[in-house]
Amino acid sequence: MFTPQGPTLRELTRQALSSVEQGYDLLAPKFDATPFRTPDRVLTAVTRALEGLGPFDSGLDVCCGTGAGLPVLRSVCAGRVTGVDLSTNMLAEARRRHPDATLVRADALALPFVSGFDLAVSFGAFGHFLPAAQHTLFAQVHTALRPGGTLAFPLPAPPPVGSLPYWALWAFDAAMRLRNALRRPPFVMYYRTFRLPDVRTRLERTGFTVTHQPLPEFGTRPDGSPNCRLVVARKS
């Protein structure tokens, strides 16, 4: 994490003590040098899966950040590609890297689009939405999609209970809850509040028909279940 190009511990601490919007504004110039950027391996796997689900015309990247997911849309969409994010500075980085994309500053809980897209994607952003807000988020994406449109996103399997990754995520979420109990404004980022059964229920209540498929590039767990899935939600 602490590479010469990446943020210092002091910079990360300052970000964590800010609001979500201000924190990402601070981190934006160095964000792509952190482990928080969606890995190319994930982007490539999602692109391959989406190629079998199209064709798509226009595409929307929800919470696009610095634009790592925009090339996925460009690969599978024949029409315009749009990214939306709340952070002005993250969008500035996205604009520098992807000058041909349409970039819009907006809250994902109040998207300024109606029936404008055939495909919506999102990468690594759902931890910023507490369960109570996820229904609103999905409803906003549902409104932004045309009839028959698709929302797709990768969802890793949770780590085995008792494993080191399990306790690492548990400790992170506990520390974040303590931080938010002691300091305002809150910085919402949790790793254990976005689980497939709950997510599927919320998507279906919003009006999506939900399926999912394994991303074979990530292999399987000992029980044969995939290590990572692509969740595919279609608007009726």
Secondary structure, DSSP 4 states (H G I P E B T S, - for coil): ---TTS--HHHHHHHHTS-HHHHHHHHGGGGGGSTTSPPHHHHHHHHHHHHTT--BSSEEEET-TTTTTHHHHHHHBSS-EEEEES-HHHHHHHHHH-TTSEEEE--GGG---SS-EEEEE--S-GGGS-HHHHHHHHHHHHHHEEEEEEEEEEEEPPPPTTSHHHHHHHHHHHHHHHHHHHSSS-----SSS--HHHHHHHHHHHTEEEEEEE-GGG-B-TTS-BSEEEEEEEE-
